[in-house]
Amino acid sequence: MSEEVSTAFQAGLTHFGIAESAAAFLRYRDELLAWNSRFNLTAIKDPEEVLLKHFLDSLTLLQVYDQPGAIHVLDIGTGPGFPGLPLKIARPGWHVTLIEATGKKTTFLRHIVDTLQLTNVEVLNVRAEELAHKNPYRAHFDLVTARAVAALPTLLECSAPFCRPGGTIILPKKGELADEINQGKHTAFRVGSHFQQDIEVTIPGLDDGRRLLVWEQQKLCPPQYPRSWAAMTKQPL
């Protein structure tokens, strides 16, 4: 493994059984930092921090959900690809759809997908609350996630319409979340989801209050959801 990979990141890749993917992650990091100097894609600019706080953090979802086969994954508000693309590198058989409303970020996403020669990755320059009302995306995905996008009630209203009944929603969060989780449970009832787990992330290098909030989509989300972004944020369910 390259000497550019820190001990902590190497240990993380080994933990998830993907030590052989180090070269792909290094290429991803180098491209991200090169593009970031021109397009401001991420606030994290330290090479080691990118490996840990972006890539390894994304891979923590595998602690909760690691199904074999060609499952369908949706990453809402993915930015420069987190957590969707690290998950795709780790599990090449997964079908991953990335939603990002900012054009320069989707341009980078398409570039890195081509650079790493990833297949079965769809990059969409669209707002999630609009796409959620269109087939074939509604109630289509086995796993839906959104990282650092909005408050929990908004994330659930935006995520649930995409998730098939029996599917899983994983929302990474950080900090004191008791009140936000309670608010999310009220929203979940309205959109057909059920709270399952609040899992603390304890992987070395990420033991700073990171959590994975896990929800099961128990039934189809009612057709009126999601509302507009303004309605979701100003008048949460």
C-alpha positions as a printed NumPy array, in Angstrom:
array([[  0.   ,   0.   ,   0.   ],
       [  1.241,   3.497,  -0.833],
       [  3.192,   5.347,   1.825],
       [  0.816,   8.255,   1.189],
       [ -1.884,   6.337,   3.051],
       [ -1.778,   7.043,   6.78 ],
       [ -1.883,   4.308,   9.377],
       [ -5.382,   5.336,  10.434],
       [ -6.768,   5.288,   6.905],
       [ -4.993,   2.027,   6.083],
       [ -6.499,   0.482,   9.204],
       [ -9.928,   1.72 ,   8.123],
       [ -9.631,   0.18 ,   4.661],
       [ -8.476,  -3.083,   6.197],
       [-11.389,  -2.994,   8.648],
       [-13.837,  -2.84 ,   5.737],
       [-11.944,  -5.444,   3.724],
       [-10.905,  -3.107,   0.907],
       [ -7.17 ,  -2.554,   1.429],
       [ -6.681,  -3.085,  -2.301],
       [ -8.737,   0.057,  -3.033],
       [ -6.116,   2.449,  -1.624],
       [ -4.896,   3.564,  -5.06 ],
       [ -8.421,   4.537,  -6.151],
       [ -8.943,   6.611,  -3.017],
       [ -5.592,   8.357,  -3.459],
       [ -6.459,   9.24 ,  -7.055],
       [ -9.873,  10.503,  -5.91 ],
       [ -8.224,  12.639,  -3.22 ],
       [ -5.655,  14.116,  -5.584],
       [ -8.284,  15.003,  -8.178],
       [-10.543,  16.513,  -5.518],
       [ -7.798,  18.745,  -4.127],
       [ -6.673,  19.802,  -7.609],
       [-10.197,  20.795,  -8.605],
       [-10.834,  22.365,  -5.21 ],
       [ -8.221,  25.041,  -5.873],
       [-10.414,  26.298,  -8.721],
       [-13.98 ,  25.4  ,  -7.801],
       [-14.168,  25.337,  -3.976],
       [-15.679,  21.854,  -3.721],
       [-14.818,  21.155,  -0.078],
       [-13.796,  23.103,   3.01 ],
       [-11.436,  20.277,   4.007],
       [ -8.13 ,  20.87 ,   2.215],
       [ -5.627,  18.842,   4.217],
       [ -4.794,  15.592,   2.32 ],
       [ -4.951,  13.441,   5.44 ],
       [ -8.218,  15.015,   6.571],
       [ -9.775,  14.234,   3.188],
       [ -8.907,  10.558,   3.652],
       [-10.369,  10.404,   7.144],
       [-13.146,  13.009,   7.35 ],
       [-14.53 ,  12.435,   3.857],
       [-13.618,   8.94 ,   2.645],
       [-13.433,   6.908,   5.857],
       [-16.418,   8.774,   7.261],
       [-18.412,   7.765,   4.171],
       [-17.389,   4.127,   4.58 ],
       [-18.787,   3.996,   8.124],
       [-22.227,   3.389,   6.594],
       [-20.985,  -0.144,   5.9  ],
       [-21.12 ,  -0.726,   9.664],
       [-24.895,  -0.546,   9.352],
       [-25.696,  -1.65 ,   5.805],
       [-23.566,  -3.979,   3.722],
       [-25.846,  -5.996,   1.474],
       [-24.37 ,  -8.097,  -1.337],
       [-25.54 ,  -7.9  ,  -4.919],
       [-26.633,  -5.076,  -7.184],
       [-28.528,  -2.946,  -4.697],
       [-29.644,   0.569,  -5.638],
       [-28.217,   3.414,  -3.558],
       [-29.203,   7.097,  -3.635],
       [-27.003,   9.866,  -2.213],
       [-28.876,  13.175,  -1.845],
       [-26.866,  16.399,  -1.925],
       [-23.689,  14.443,  -2.501],
       [-21.405,  17.46 ,  -3.075],
       [-18.127,  16.079,  -4.464],
       [-19.376,  12.533,  -3.88 ],
       [-19.858,  11.775,  -0.186],
       [-20.802,   9.209,   0.916],
       [-21.908,   7.709,  -2.406],
       [-18.638,   7.424,  -4.31 ],
       [-16.511,   5.945,  -1.491],
       [-19.284,   3.379,  -1.015],
       [-19.195,   2.61 ,  -4.733],
       [-15.404,   2.128,  -4.645],
       [-15.81 ,  -0.205,  -1.684],
       [-18.719,  -2.148,  -3.198],
       [-18.326,  -2.08 ,  -7.002],
       [-21.461,  -4.138,  -7.592],
       [-23.765,  -1.507,  -6.132],
       [-25.728,   0.817,  -8.435],
       [-25.239,   4.36 ,  -7.145],
       [-27.202,   7.494,  -8.054],
       [-25.754,  10.843,  -6.982],
       [-27.989,  13.933,  -6.759],
       [-26.322,  17.35 ,  -6.631],
       [-27.898,  20.73 ,  -7.421],
       [-24.629,  22.618,  -7.981],
       [-23.366,  22.362, -11.547],
       [-19.637,  22.633, -10.841],
       [-19.877,  19.749,  -8.391],
       [-21.707,  17.511, -10.848],
       [-19.038,  18.353, -13.436],
       [-16.404,  17.127, -10.992],
       [-18.463,  14.022, -10.176],
       [-18.679,  13.018, -13.828],
       [-14.94 ,  13.621, -14.179],
       [-14.013,  11.423, -11.224],
       [-16.424,   8.659, -12.284],
       [-14.693,   8.61 , -15.687],
       [-11.223,   8.874, -14.147],
       [-11.791,   5.908, -11.832],
       [-13.66 ,   4.014, -14.571],
       [-16.645,   3.38 , -12.34 ],
       [-19.707,   1.743, -13.878],
       [-23.365,   1.874, -12.834],
       [-23.043,   5.389, -11.406],
       [-25.626,   8.009, -12.371],
       [-24.875,  11.697, -11.705],
       [-27.885,  14.029, -11.753],
       [-27.724,  17.825, -11.643],
       [-31.167,  18.291, -10.126],
       [-32.912,  19.216,  -6.902],
       [-33.987,  16.188,  -4.886],
       [-37.408,  17.578,  -3.98 ],
       [-38.231,  17.832,  -7.69 ],
       [-36.813,  14.445,  -8.711],
       [-38.67 ,  12.688,  -5.898],
       [-41.982,  13.228,  -7.715],
       [-40.787,  11.523, -10.89 ],
       [-40.641,   7.91 , -11.934],
       [-38.549,   5.759, -11.98 ],
       [-36.833,   7.328,  -8.958],
       [-39.722,   7.364,  -6.52 ],
       [-39.804,   4.368,  -4.125],
       [-36.973,   2.818,  -6.139],
       [-33.925,   2.659,  -3.859],
       [-32.804,   0.037,  -1.362],
       [-30.594,   2.499,   0.529],
       [-30.983,   6.279,   0.714],
       [-28.515,   8.57 ,   2.437],
       [-27.794,  12.278,   2.799],
       [-24.758,  13.695,   4.588],
       [-24.571,  17.175,   6.143],
       [-27.428,  18.554,   4.048],
       [-30.122,  19.792,   6.458],
       [-31.92 ,  19.209,   9.763],
       [-33.332,  15.746,  10.355],
       [-37.032,  16.505,   9.635],
       [-36.085,  17.997,   6.265],
       [-33.743,  15.103,   5.467],
       [-36.45 ,  12.547,   6.202],
       [-39.108,  14.293,   4.143],
       [-36.648,  14.504,   1.269],
       [-35.327,  10.941,   1.6  ],
       [-38.418,   8.845,   2.319],
       [-40.109,   9.302,  -1.086],
       [-37.102,   7.724,  -2.813],
       [-36.915,   4.672,  -0.536],
       [-38.802,   1.487,  -1.362],
       [-40.903,  -0.136,   1.377],
       [-38.531,  -2.312,   3.372],
       [-35.568,  -0.172,   2.36 ],
       [-33.166,   1.679,   4.639],
       [-32.399,   5.365,   5.195],
       [-29.077,   6.198,   6.885],
       [-28.462,   9.805,   7.895],
       [-24.981,  10.606,   9.268],
       [-25.053,  13.297,  11.965],
       [-22.792,  14.69 ,  14.658],
       [-23.198,  16.102,  18.157],
       [-26.1  ,  16.173,  20.623],
       [-29.114,  14.895,  18.697],
       [-31.829,  14.002,  21.228],
       [-34.176,  16.869,  20.304],
       [-33.522,  16.49 ,  16.585],
       [-34.236,  12.753,  16.728],
       [-37.534,  13.394,  18.508],
       [-38.496,  15.9  ,  15.829],
       [-37.462,  13.392,  13.19 ],
       [-39.726,  10.728,  14.665],
       [-42.736,  12.996,  14.16 ],
       [-41.747,  13.547,  10.551],
       [-41.077,   9.836,  10.047],
       [-44.65 ,   8.972,  11.024],
       [-45.946,  11.287,   8.291],
       [-43.667,   9.952,   5.547],
       [-43.911,   6.22 ,   6.294],
       [-40.553,   5.725,   8.03 ],
       [-39.686,   4.168,  11.374],
       [-36.659,   4.929,  13.552],
       [-34.432,   1.895,  14.083],
       [-31.023,   2.759,  15.494],
       [-28.717,   5.521,  16.667],
       [-25.213,   4.133,  16.19 ],
       [-22.078,   5.838,  17.501],
       [-19.085,   5.814,  15.146],
       [-16.029,   4.559,  17.035],
       [-13.501,   3.999,  14.249],
       [-10.103,   5.575,  15.143],
       [ -9.777,   9.007,  13.618],
       [-13.554,   9.546,  13.648],
       [-14.31 ,   9.235,  17.361],
       [-15.555,  12.82 ,  17.67 ],
       [-19.288,  12.444,  18.187],
       [-20.267,  11.098,  14.756],
       [-23.488,   9.088,  14.622],
       [-25.463,   7.093,  12.089],
       [-29.227,   7.449,  12.364],
       [-30.973,   4.479,  10.762],
       [-34.603,   4.413,   9.583],
       [-36.699,   1.736,   7.904],
       [-39.137,   2.766,   5.191],
       [-42.196,   0.778,   6.207],
       [-44.635,   1.89 ,   3.519],
       [-44.88 ,   4.118,   0.484],
       [-44.405,   7.79 ,   1.261],
       [-47.641,   9.774,   0.679],
       [-47.612,  11.439,  -2.761],
       [-47.713,  15.035,  -1.466],
       [-44.181,  14.686,  -0.06 ],
       [-41.631,  16.097,  -0.381],
       [-42.849,  19.674,  -0.441],
       [-40.744,  22.543,  -1.741],
       [-37.384,  23.139,  -0.046],
       [-38.679,  26.393,   1.445],
       [-41.685,  24.622,   2.965],
       [-39.589,  21.755,   4.325],
       [-37.099,  24.064,   6.027],
       [-39.48 ,  26.791,   7.237],
       [-42.377,  24.547,   8.258],
       [-40.948,  21.095,   9.088],
       [-43.463,  18.306,   9.541]])
